Amino acid sequence: MILSVREVHRLSQRCFWAAGCSEANAKANAKSIWWTESYKGSGFTTLHTLLDELEELDPRAMSMRDRDSMTSLIDSKSQPVVVSSTPALDLSCAQANEHGIGVTHATTKEDDDSLPTLGHVASHAAERGYVSAVLYADGSGNAMTVLGTPMQPLPLIAETELESPPVSYERLLDVIDTGVHGRRQTPLTQAMFVNPAEDERHSTADARLLDRLIRQATEPTGDGRVDQPGLFVVCIDPSHPAQSGEVGNVVEGFVRDREAAFTEVFDPDTITDRIDTLLHNGVEVEREVWRDIFEFSNGILAPPFEGSEEGAGFGLNELDK
């Protein structure tokens, strides 16, 4: 059967709302499902896979373990990526807007069926004007890096699956675990400038920093161990006074030079054509999948509660007071 794009949005949002998410969070999570459908063709099936997990969601259980000017640490209480990545993105973007760089680490759920949605984090960061790297690893051998950079008509997104945690993930985690992330230098600087690089392709320090981050983000550690599944969201504001003009071109140049090394590269023109096709022709879904999602979405019985119009990122409003 064929669903309109509007129906995909509506059913996705209603499912998250039925699961107990606020209206703002439900909208943000539904946007992640739509991204997965429009970019990968698997958003609706991913949502269907998540139905059992949605019954156990509790976004309000998430808490802030630590936060300073450029670093945030979130304890998600084992919420899946589709839920925990939203506040991680909001926090990193807020810090990058103020300081030029934002780094957020969030714990996530083991054996997470929502991993296909991870690319939406880099994509939505790029839509906001930020260059980003999203790094994921768990104890089951799943590891992934997604890079994003603003382009027209849509962001350039590149995704690679790895056999072990990315080197950048391990080095950032070491900085967090040793408790030195709050020092004057950013955790990104502490993690990436551990050893001298043999090949510095860029003339400015910020471009070199980003280049090291993304190079090591696409390299597996080989034997890295992750006790707690989690993700890092790193955002850099190329228009910030602290950044040089060179930093905005690093990710695109890296992806174009190494395109074959990525699992998927989502070119803006190709994705635009795909979205146009979906808008005109609709989304094809199996009737059984639609029925399960429709029935779950009908669990909405309560009206919006006070505060449901707040930002999708938890605690951002309170933290800024």
C-alpha positions in Angstrom: 0.0 0.0 0.0 1.0 3.6 -0.5 1.2 6.3 2.2 1.6 10.0 1.7 4.6 11.7 3.3 2.2 13.5 5.6 0.8 10.2 6.8 4.3 8.9 7.5 5.0 12.0 9.6 1.7 11.8 11.4 1.8 8.1 12.3 5.5 8.4 13.5 4.7 11.3 15.7 1.6 9.7 17.1 3.6 6.5 18.0 6.2 8.4 20.0 3.4 10.5 21.6 1.6 7.3 22.5 4.9 6.0 24.1 4.9 9.0 26.5 7.1 11.5 24.7 6.2 15.2 24.9 4.8 16.7 21.8 8.1 18.4 21.0 10.1 15.2 21.5 7.5 13.2 19.4 8.0 15.7 16.5 11.8 15.5 16.8 11.8 11.7 16.8 9.3 11.5 13.9 11.6 13.7 12.0 14.3 11.1 12.6 12.1 8.4 11.2 11.3 10.5 8.1 15.0 11.2 7.6 15.6 7.4 7.6 12.8 6.9 5.1 13.9 9.6 2.7 17.6 8.9 2.9 17.6 5.1 3.3 14.1 3.9 2.4 13.8 2.1 5.8 12.2 4.6 8.2 8.8 3.1 8.4 10.2 -0.4 8.8 12.6 0.8 11.5 9.6 2.4 13.3 7.8 -1.0 13.1 10.8 -2.7 14.6 10.9 -0.3 17.5 7.2 -0.8 18.5 8.0 -3.1 21.4 10.8 -0.8 22.7 8.5 2.2 22.5 6.4 0.8 25.2 9.4 1.1 27.6 10.6 4.6 26.6 11.0 7.1 29.4 12.8 10.2 27.9 12.2 12.1 31.2 14.5 9.6 32.9 17.5 11.0 31.1 19.8 13.2 33.2 22.9 15.5 32.8 26.0 13.9 34.4 28.2 17.0 33.7 28.3 20.1 31.6 30.8 22.9 31.0 31.2 25.5 28.3 32.0 23.0 25.5 31.2 19.6 26.9 28.0 17.8 28.0 27.6 14.3 29.4 24.2 12.6 29.3 23.1 9.5 31.2 20.2 8.3 29.0 19.1 5.5 31.3 19.4 3.1 28.3 17.2 5.1 26.0 17.7 4.1 22.3 19.6 6.3 19.9 16.5 7.8 18.3 15.6 9.3 21.7 19.0 10.1 23.3 20.5 11.6 20.2 18.0 14.5 20.2 19.2 16.2 23.4 22.8 15.4 22.5 22.4 17.2 19.2 20.7 20.2 20.8 23.4 20.5 23.5 26.3 20.3 21.0 24.7 22.8 18.7 24.0 25.3 21.6 27.7 25.0 22.7 29.0 25.3 19.2 26.9 28.4 18.6 28.4 30.0 21.7 32.0 28.8 21.6 32.5 27.5 18.1 32.8 23.8 19.2 30.4 21.5 21.1 31.0 18.0 22.3 28.3 15.8 23.8 28.5 12.2 25.0 25.3 10.2 25.6 24.9 6.7 26.8 22.5 4.6 24.8 20.7 1.2 24.7 22.5 -2.1 23.9 21.2 -4.0 20.9 19.6 -0.8 19.6 17.1 -1.3 16.7 17.0 2.4 16.1 20.6 2.7 14.8 19.5 3.2 11.2 18.3 6.7 12.3 21.7 7.8 13.6 22.5 9.7 10.4 19.7 12.2 11.1 21.9 13.7 13.8 24.6 14.8 11.4 22.0 15.8 8.8 20.0 18.0 11.2 23.2 19.6 12.6 24.2 20.5 9.0 20.7 21.9 8.4 21.4 24.2 11.3 24.7 25.3 9.7 27.1 23.1 11.7 29.8 20.8 10.5 29.4 17.6 12.5 30.8 14.1 13.3 28.7 11.5 15.1 30.5 8.6 16.6 28.8 5.4 17.9 30.0 2.2 19.5 28.6 -0.5 21.7 29.8 -3.8 23.3 28.2 -5.9 20.6 30.6 -5.0 17.8 28.5 -2.3 16.3 30.4 0.9 15.5 29.6 3.7 13.1 30.6 7.2 12.1 28.5 9.8 10.3 29.9 13.0 8.9 27.8 16.0 7.9 28.5 19.4 6.4 26.1 22.2 5.1 25.6 22.2 1.4 22.9 23.1 -1.1 20.2 22.0 -1.8 20.7 19.6 1.2 23.6 18.6 3.5 26.3 16.2 2.3 26.2 13.2 4.6 28.6 10.3 4.7 28.3 7.2 6.8 30.6 4.3 7.5 30.2 1.2 9.5 33.2 -0.1 11.4 34.3 -3.4 13.0 35.4 -1.8 16.2 35.0 1.7 17.9 36.4 4.6 15.9 39.8 5.8 17.1 38.3 9.3 17.7 35.6 7.7 19.9 38.1 5.9 22.0 40.3 9.0 22.4 37.4 11.3 23.4 36.1 8.7 25.8 39.6 8.5 27.4 39.5 12.3 28.0 36.0 12.0 29.5 36.9 9.0 31.7 40.0 10.7 33.1 37.9 13.8 34.0 40.1 16.3 32.2 37.4 17.4 29.8 36.7 20.5 31.8 40.1 22.0 31.4 40.8 25.1 29.4 41.6 23.2 26.2 38.6 21.6 24.6 38.3 17.8 24.9 38.6 17.7 21.1 42.0 19.3 21.3 43.1 17.0 24.1 42.0 13.9 22.2 43.2 14.8 18.7 46.6 16.4 19.4 48.0 13.5 21.4 50.6 12.6 18.8 52.1 14.6 16.0 50.6 14.0 12.6 52.8 13.0 9.6 50.6 14.7 7.0 49.0 18.0 7.9 47.0 19.0 4.8 45.6 22.2 6.3 47.2 25.5 7.2 45.0 26.5 10.2 44.8 24.8 13.6 41.0 24.5 13.6 41.1 22.8 10.1 43.8 20.5 11.3 41.8 19.6 14.4 38.8 18.7 12.4 40.8 16.8 9.8 42.3 14.7 12.6 38.9 14.1 14.1 37.3 12.8 10.9 40.3 10.8 9.8 40.4 9.0 13.1 36.6 8.7 13.1 36.8 6.5 10.1 39.6 4.3 11.5 38.7 1.3 13.7 40.7 0.8 16.9 41.0 -2.9 16.1 40.6 -4.2 19.6 38.7 -1.4 21.4 36.2 -2.3 24.1 33.1 -0.4 25.0 31.5 -1.2 28.4 28.5 1.1 27.9 27.0 1.8 24.4 27.0 5.4 23.6 27.6 8.2 21.0 29.5 11.4 20.7 28.0 14.3 18.8 30.7 16.9 17.8 29.5 20.1 16.2 31.6 22.9 14.8 30.3 26.3 13.8 32.2 27.4 10.6 30.8 30.9 10.9 31.9 31.4 14.5 34.6 34.1 15.0 36.8 31.5 16.7 37.0 29.4 13.5 38.9 30.1 10.3 37.2 30.1 6.8 39.1 26.9 6.0 37.2 24.7 8.5 34.0 24.8 6.5 35.6 22.9 3.6 37.3 20.1 5.5 34.5 17.5 5.6 33.5 17.9 1.9 37.1 17.6 0.7 37.7 14.5 2.9 34.5 12.8 1.7 35.1 13.5 -2.0 38.7 12.2 -1.7 37.7 9.0 0.1 34.2 8.3 -1.1 34.9 4.6 -1.7 35.8 4.2 2.0 32.3 5.1 3.2 29.4 2.6 3.5 27.1 5.3 2.1 27.5 8.8 0.8 24.3 10.8 0.4 24.8 13.3 -2.3 22.5 16.4 -2.0 21.2 16.2 -5.6 20.4 12.5 -5.4 18.6 12.9 -2.1 16.6 15.9 -3.4 15.4 13.8 -6.4 14.4 10.9 -4.0 12.5 13.2 -1.7 10.7 14.8 -4.7 9.7 11.3 -5.8 8.4 10.4 -2.4 6.4 13.6 -2.2 4.7 12.9 -5.5 4.4 9.1 -5.4 4.1 8.4 -1.7 5.9 5.8 0.4 5.3 2.1 -0.3 4.7 0.0 2.9 3.5 -3.5 3.7 -0.1 -3.5 4.9 0.8 -5.6 8.0 3.4 -3.0 8.9 1.0 -0.2 8.5 -1.6 -1.9 10.6 0.7 -2.6 13.5 1.9 1.0 13.5 -1.6 2.4 13.1 -2.9 0.3 16.0 0.0 1.4 18.2 -0.5 5.0 17.3 -4.1 4.8 18.5 -2.8 4.5 22.0 -2.9 8.3 22.3 -5.6 8.9 24.9 -4.3 11.9 26.8 -4.3 15.6 25.6 -1.0 17.5 25.5 0.2 18.3 29.0 1.6 21.6 30.3 5.2 22.0 29.0 4.8 19.8 25.9 5.7 22.8 23.7 9.2 23.1 25.2 12.3 22.4 23.1 13.0 18.8 22.1 16.3 18.8 23.9 15.8 17.9 27.5 16.7 20.5 30.1 18.0 23.1 27.7 15.5 25.6 28.8 16.2 25.0 32.5 20.0 25.0 32.0 19.9 28.4 30.4 18.0 30.0 33.2 
